[in-house]
């Protein structure tokens, strides 16, 4: 499970952040769509068929919830960093 949270999903979340920063609800909407799609289509359907990956002791919905929580943390961290950069200028 850890490669999932330190691999593809943070990269997708950061790209979504790049294009939607300053518009929190748009950011969360796009992240919700990408996280649910990744959790239910890729993790629950595609990876088990190919034998690459399988979810053990967790279902796709909590997986998407954890990814959304990480997305909120990344957004808050970026706001904090922007405030620090403004204070230094």
Secondary structure by P-SEA (a helix, b strand, c coil): caaaaaccaaaaaaaaaaaccccaaaaaaaaaaaaaaaaccccccccccccccccccccaaaaaaaaaaaaaaaaaaaaaaaaaaaaac
